[in-house]
């Protein structure tokens, strides 16, 4: 497969026509951002020389005098060399490095090394784009910044569940890059890494600059008081939550100084107000949240109300969801139809009729159910919709996909309030049982006469979060095959060497499936073109057999979850499974619990009217889109199977992928920006001109 032919990424950067007021707000926000970055860098510049000399006094005196009454002496001319790289390991770590070099391009021995971590909504690229790394390097410091796991270009990893795991990761990063006795700067969420590292390995640091970090409550006063590393504690005067909490804990360090930022009164759009020291840049839908004077944005309140409904398997409270949707339909003044597709399984449809209802309609699809939780692994009640000091809303369904449901609703609410009316009819559909395969939901409903009456021309459904700056869109899905292989064999007593046993056959089956798994994993890891959706994943999920320790069983079963991309010949692949079973021994058979054969994909060619409209709307918001095959399965596969183009899209960037995971959350600012995205997308799609067969 050639990279040039793989449509995995599309950069959409066309400018939008802003009003003079928009331009004024943008300029003001950029100036505030620049001021914050320069302030953070100046703090480093003033603090680092004294740390390097072994004392904090000169810099602290300078701070008390108003950030130095006279400018520092000029430095010789220093150029900057910037490089990026990726450190191997689990997970691989992407990093950026800015080094001081002389006029001939020779590296200058740095005065000190500075390691820059980042908060939840950012990556290492933020420090580079805003000039912080270059500014440090021009003053003789080596600046290193990495993408934390799950952000930017560093993949997430299951191997980071404990504090010690995260300490080891930060140690690996520093050791691999030859970092010795650096100054560590750590804002907000990066405290999950920096605080445990600081508590265990503080002797390895020249200094520590925490900016309202998380994770400071886990340690005793005695532990803090035993640390002598110079520490500059930074937080905003308006930060009464995380900043105040971390300040209360960190001032127990004996060699600390506090900088309470009093001058930052306006926070750039898109930044949580508790993080007045973090750089940011305006993104899609900035300023989209319409805060009430009383505090929480009404859209956020509605989102949290919906998250508190326990529509969780195995016994989802669908009645509560229907009552909630009835209320919304009444508020929006939209008719709502309910179709019971199976006993106790109701599909609800709100309809916003277009000015030309004979044209094919637009479907905004979402499911109401969520997967089970293991509450003992959650920090908060999974159905409390708890919002922490950073604005993260913790709840099952916060990413998958109750966020999208409310974003649809609030976007339509805003459009109607502006007096807008679509040309094409728009349907908001809410379906049950997506999380258990969709058999009693969308799979059945697409065959129902009521579905055909909707006259759907194009559909939007759920996607995934993207930890980086881009937004992911999915134009196809892998086919899920759930297969159980049955292995009969000779029974006998556990004390004997019985031949031709079920276990021996099952071992052969397992080896065949897992050997193939390793080959596909290798293809993914060695290709710059592939994403997870481009390879076949194989996972052994269940094993069944045996009645007692001393009885060799007469039969054993092993089950696998296979996800097969549209590029695979399904008939040939099933032939391979048959061959594996034949090689395992006599009478080995298999059966499918689920076997999907549809390989339809949605066009993302620029000459396709639907995709052209979708991508053009994203261009106006300066969004970058990454196009992929969805690695799992959604209701979109049933929609595509009946010939309707569908795009999977959840407008969540700068967000770790946490669907089905413990402590699933979504930041409220990301959620609010998503509403503004749909405010652009819905009228754009509903305005696609009539096709020749519609005229």
N, C-alpha and C positions, 0 to 999 in steps of 0.2 A: 504494500500500500504506500502510495506517495503522499508525503505531507502536503504537497501543493494541491492535491485533489480532495483533501479532507476538510470539510467545512466546519472546523471546530472553533473558529474565533472570528468575530467580525467587529471591527472598531468603528463605532458610530460617533463621530465627533463634529457633525455639522453644527454650526452656530445657530442660536435661536435669536429671534428679534425681541429684544427686551425693551420695556418701556424705560423712560428716563429715571423713574423711581426705582425700577429693578436694578439699573446700572449703578445708581447712587448707593443702594443697599449693598450690592456686591462689592463695590469699591471700599465702602466702610468696613465690611466684614474682612476683606483681604488685609486692610491696614491693621485691624485688631489682631488678626492671626499673625501678621508679620511682627507686630509689637510683642506678642507673647513669645514667639520663637526667639527673637533677639534678647528678650529678658531672660529666658531659660539659658541661652548660650552665654550671656554676660555673667550669670551666676556661676556657670562652670568656669569661665575665664578668670573670675575673681577668686574663686575657691581653689582651683587646681594648683596654682603656683605655691600657695601656702601648704597644701597637703604634700606636694612633692618635697618641700623643704622640711617637712615633719612637724609643722605647727599650723594651727588655724588662725592664730591671733591677727596677723596682718590683714587677711581678708575679712575677718569678722569686724575688725575696727573700721575697715573701709566701708563695710555694709552699714554700720551704725552711723557713719558720717554721711550717709546718703549715696551709697554706691560710688565712692571715691570723689573727692573734691577736685582732683586733677587727673587727666587721662593717664593711662599706663604708658611707659616708655615705648617708642616704636620698635617693632621687630624687623629684622632683615626680611627682604622680599622672599616669600615662600609660595611655591606653586602647590597644586593639589593633584594627586593621583587617586582616581576612584575605580574600584573594581568590585565585581560581584562573584559569588561562588556558592557552592553547595557542599556541605560536609556530609559524608556518608554516615549511616547509622539508623537506628529506629527511634524517632523518624529522621529522615534526612533534614538538614537545617540549611535554609537559604540565608545568605548574609550579604551585607554591603560593607565596604571598608573605604575610608578616606585617609590617605597618607600624605604627610608633608614631603615635598621634593624640592630640590634646588632648581636653578634655571636650566641646568643641563639634564634634568630629569632623574637625577640620582636621589635615592631615598635619604631623607634626613632622619637621624635618630630622634624619635619623638620625645617630647618633654614628658609625656605621660599618656597612658592609654585610657580611653573613655568608652565604656560599653553602654549603648542606648537600647533599652527595651521599649516596648510600645503598649498602649492600652487596647481595649477591646475593639474600638472602631477604626484602628489604624494598622499600619505595617511598617517595616523598615523603610519602605519607599517614601513615607511621609517625611521622615527626617532628611532624606536626600532632596526631595522636591522643594522643601522649604528652606534649604540652604544651611541647616544646622551642622551637618557633617562637614561641608566645605569650610564653613566659618571656623570650626574647631581646628581643622587641618591647617588653615592659613595661619593660625596662631601656634602651630608647632605640635599639636596633639594628634594622636592616632585615634580616629573615631570608628567604632565598629557597631553595626546594628544588625540584628537578625529578625527574621520573621518567626514569631513564636509558633509552635505546632498548631495547625488548624487555621493559620492566618497567612495571607499572601501566598508565597510559593513553598512554604513548609507544610507538608501534609500532617494531618492529625494522627494520633497514635493511641492505641489501647494501653501502651506501656507507660503511661504518665498519670496513673491513678493516685499515687501517693506523693507526699512531700519529698521523700527521698528520691523517687524517680525524677522529680523536677530538679532537685539539687544536682543529681548526677548529669542531667541533660545540660544544665548551665555550666557545670564543671567541664563536660566534654567540649562544649563550644569554646570555652576559654583556653583549655589545654591544646585543642587542635589548632588554634590560631596564634599560639604563643603568647597569650595574654598573661602578664605577671603584674600583680598588685595594681589593678586598674581602679578607676572610679566608676561605680555602677549607678546609672540613672534609671529609675523605675517608676513610671506612672501607673496608677489605678490597677487594672486587671493583671498587669505583669507582676504584681506583688505575690501572686501564686507561686512564682518562680524565685523572685528576688528575696522575699522575706525569709523563707526557709534556708536559702543559700547564705544569706547574711547571718542568720543565727548559728549556722553550723560552720561556715567557712569565712567569717569576718576577718580573720587574720590575713586572708589572701587579698584584701581590698585596701587601697589607699584611702578611699572615701566612699560614702554612700549618699545618694540624693534621692530619697523617696518623695514622690509627689502624690499625696493622697492614695497610698497603695491599699489593696485588700490584704487580708491575712494577718493583720497585726494583733488580733485578739487571742491568738492561739498560744501566747507565751506569757510566762510569769514575770513579775517585776525583777526577781532575782536573775532571771536569764538576761533581761535587758541590761541590768546594772553591771553584769560581768563583761560587757563589750566595750572596748576602748576605741573602736574605729571612728574617726571623725564623720559626723553625719549632719547634713543640711536638710532639715525637714521643711518641705514646701507645701502650702495649701492655701486655698482661696478664702478670703474673709467671709464670702457669702456661702461657703460650703459648710453647712451645719450637719451634714451626714457623714460620709466616708472620710472627708478631710479632717473634721473635728474628732472623729473616732480614732483615726490613725495617729493624729497629733497627740491625743491623750495617752496613747500607748508608747509612742516613740520618744516622748520627752523623758522617759525613764532611762534612756541611754545617757551615760555620764558625760560624753564628749559630743554634745549636740548643739546646734544652733537652729533657731526657727525663723523662717521667712514667711510671714503672713502677708499674702498679696492683697493690698488694700485698693489698688487702683483699677482693677479689672471689674467694671460694673456691667459691661455688655458682653454676653457670650455669643460667639459666632454661631450661626444657624447650624443645626445638626449636631451640636455638642451638648452633652448633658451638663447642666448648670453646676454640678459638683466638680467639674474638671476644668476650671478656669485657666490652668496652666498648659493644657494639651493643645497642640496645633491641630487645625482641621481645615478642610476646604469645602466649599459649598458643593452639594451634590444634587441629584434629581429631586425635585419636589421640596427643596429647602424652604423652610418656613411654612410648610404645608399644615402643620399642626395649628389648630385654632383654639388656643388656650382660653379657658374661661377664667374670669377674675377669681373664682373660688379655688383654683389650683389645677387639678387634673384635667387634661384635655377630654372632652366628652367622647371622642372616638376611642380613646384609651379606656375610659370607663366602660363603654359598651363592649369592647374587646374582653375586658376582664370579667364582665358579667357572663359573657358567652363561655369563657374558659371554665367557669365554675360549674357549668352543667356537666353532670357525670354521664356523658355518653360513651362510656368506656366498656369495652368487652371484658367478660363474656355476657354481661347483662346491661347493655347501653340503655340509658333513660331517654329514648327517642321522644316520648311524650313531652318531656321538658323542652326539648329542642323545637318541637312543633309549636308549643305555646310561645316560645321566644320568637319564632319566625312569624307567627300570626301577628304579634305585636309590631314587629318591624314592617310587615306589609301594610298594616293600618297606618303607621306613621308615614310611610312613603306614598300612601294612597295608590298602591298597586294591587291589582287582583292577584290572588294566589290560588292555584289549583293543587289538589292533593290526590295522588294516585297510589293506591295500595297495590304494589306489584307482587308482593308475597304477604302472607299473614303477618301482621305486625311490622311490616317494612313499607314505609310510605315515602314516596318521592314528592317533594314540594317544589312548586315552580311559581315564582313571581314574574310577571310579564309587564315590561315597559313598552307599550305599543309604539311603533315608528310611524312616521308620516306617510310611508309607503309600505304598508304591512304585507303587500303581496311579494316583496323581495324576500330572499332567504335571510333568516334571522341570525343573530349572534348569541351564542350560548356562553354564559359564565358559570362554570360548574364547580361545585365544591361538595365534599362529603362531611357529614355531621359526626361520624363516629371516630373514636380514638383508640389506640392500643392500650393494653393493660400497663399498670405501673407496679414497681416494687418499692413501696414507700420507704422502706428502711434505707434505701440508697439515695433518697432525695434530701436535700437540705431543708426544703419547705414542703408543706402539704401540696401534693401535685394538683389539687383542685381548688387551692386557695387563691390562685393568680397573684401570688406575692410579688410585689415590686420592690427591688432593693435600691440602695442609694445610687447606683449607677443607672437606674431606669430599666434594668432587666426584669422582665415579667416571666416568672417561673410557673409553668403549668403544662400538663399534658395537652398537646394540641396547639401550643403556642406557635410552633412552626408547621405542624402537620395536622390539619391545615386551617384551623379556625381563624388564623390571622387573615388569610385570603378571603374567607367568607365575609368578615367585617369590612375588609378593604373594598370589596365589591359594593357592599351595602352603602358605605359612607361615600364612596365615589359617586354612586347614583344619587344619593341624597343631595350632595353638593351640586351636581349637574342640574337636578330638578329645581333646586333653590335658585339657580341662576337663570331659570326659564328655558333651559336647553331642551330640545326634543330630538331624538335620533331619527335618521331617515329609515334605517332598518330596525325592526323590532329587536329588543334585547330581552333575553330570558335569564333569570337568575335561578339556577337549579341546585337543590340541596338533597343529596342522596345518602341512603344508609349503606352500611356493610362494606364499604370500600376496603377497610382494613382486614377483612376476612375473605378477600377474594372477589367480592362484588357479585357473586352468583345471585343473591337475593336483592341486589340493588341495580347498578347500571347494566350489568350483563343481561339481565332479564328485561329491563326497561327499554333498551334500544330495539327490542323486538315488539314492543307494545304499540298499539295504534296511536295512543296519545303522544308518543315520542315522534312518530312520523308527522303528526299534525303541527309540531313545532316548526317544521320547515327550516331546519338549521343549516346554515351555510358554512359557519366557522365556529370553532369552540376554543375557549381558554380553560385550562385545568391547572392542577398543582404542579410545581416544580420543586427545586431544592434551593437552600441557601448557598451563597458563595462566600467563602472566607476572605476573598480579595476584593478589589475595587469593582470588578465586572459583575454582570448579572447573567445567570445561566438560563438558556432557553432549550427546551427539549422538543425535538421534532419527530421522535420515534421512541420505541421501547423494546427492550429485550423480552423475548417470550419466556414466561416462567413455566418450567416443567418440574412438577413434584413427583418423584418416582420412588417406588419401593421395590427392591429386588428380593425375591423369595428364594432361599437356599435350603433345600431338603438334604438330609444326609443320614448316615447310619447312626442309630442311637447305641448306647452302651453304658457300662459302669465307668465312673471317673478314674478308676485305678488302671485302666487298660489303654493300649495304643490301638484305638479303633481307626480303621481306614475309611476314607471317603466321608468324613464328617461334615456337618453343615458349617461348622466354624472354618474349616479349611477352604471351603468354597467361598464363604463370605469374605475371608481374607483376600482371596484372589480378586473378587469383585471390588473390594475397597481399594486395593492397590491399583487396579485399572482406572477407576474414577479419579483417585487422588494423583496418580501420575499425570493424567491429562490436566488436572487442576494446576500442577506445577508448571506444565508447559504453557498454559494460558497466562499464568502469573508472570512467567518469564517474558512472554510477548509484551505484556503491559509495561513491565518495568524497564524494558530495553528499547521501547519505541517512544520517540518524541511526539508522535502523531496521536497515539491512542489515549483515550480516556477509558474509565471502567466500563462504560456502555459499549465499547467496541470489542470486548473479549467475552468469552463464556466463563462465567464463574460456576464453580462446583463446590458445594459444602455438604458434608455428611451431617445430618441433623438428628437422626434417630436410629437406635439399634434395639432389636427385640428378640428375645429367645431365652430358653432355659427355664427349668422348674426347680432345680436343687443343685447344690454344690457338687454332689457326687454322681450326677446323671448327665451324660452327654446328650444334648438335645437332638431331637429328630428334625428340627427345622429352626432356621433363624432368618430374620428379616433385617435389612438395612435400608435406610431412606436417605435420599439426596434432594437438595434444592439446587436446580440448574436454572441459570438465566442466560438465554441464548440471543445474541444480537441479530438484527435483520439480515446481515450479510452471510449468515450460515445457511447452507442447504439443510433444511430440517429432516428431509427423508434420509439423506446420507448420514446425518448425525444419529438418527435412531438406528440405522443399520450398524453403526459403530457400537451402540449400546448392546444390540443383539449379539454382536461378535464377542464383546466382553463377557456376557453371560454364558455363551457357548464355551469360551475358554476356561471359565471357572469350574465347569463340571456338568454332569448329567442332571437334567431336569431343573436347572436354574432358570427362573422366569422373572418377569417384571410386570408391574402394572402402574398406571398413572393415577394419581389423585388429582392432578391438574396438568393439562397439556394444551397450551395455546399455540396456534399455528399461524396467526395473522402476522404478516410482515409489512403492512402498509406504513409508509412514512409520509410526513407532511412536507410539502415543498418549501424550501427556504431560498429559492432562486429569486433574484431581484425582479424578474418579470412576472412573478406570481402576485396578483393583486392583493391577496390577504397578507402575505409576508411583507410585501412592499409597504403596506399601510402600517403594519405592526412596527417594522424597523424604522420607518420615517418618524413615527411618534416617539420612539426611543431616541432618535437623533436630536429631536428638539429638546430633550432633557440631558443631552451630552452623556448618554449612557453607553457603555461598552458591553456588547453581547457576546457570550461564548455559547456556540451551538453544539449540542451533544445528544447522544442517544441516552435515554433515561436508564440508569443501571438497575432499577427495581421495576415495579409495576404500579400503574395507576388506572383510574377509570378511562383515561384517554385511549387505551388500547381498544376498548369496546366501541368508542366513538369512531376511531379510525377504521375499525373493522367493517363498519357500515358505510364507509366511503366519505366520511366527513373529515376535513382537515382539522387538526387540533394541535395546539401548542401548549406544552407544560411550562408554566412560568409562575414563580413566586418571587416578588420583588424584594429580596433580602440579600444585600451585599454586606461586606464587612461583618459577616456573621458565621460562626462555626456551624457545621451541619450536625444537628442534634435530634432529628426526627427519630422516634422510638427509643431514644437514649434516656438515661437517668438525668435529672436536672435540665430537662428541655426548657429553653427560654428564648425570648426575643426581646431586643431592646426597643423601648417605646418610640425612640426617634426613627429607627429603621421601619417600624410598623407605620408610623405616620407618613413617612416619605412614600411608602407603598400606596397609600390612598391617592396621593398626588399623581403617581405613575398611572394608576387606573383612570384618573380623571382625564388623562391624555389619550390613553389607549381605547377606552370605550367609545367616545365619539369618533375617533379615527376609524375604527373597524366598522362602526355603524354607518359610516359615510362612504364606504367602498362603492364605487359606481356600479350600476346594474350590469350584469353579465348579459351576453347576447341571448342566452336561453331564458333570461328573466324579463326581457323587454316585452 
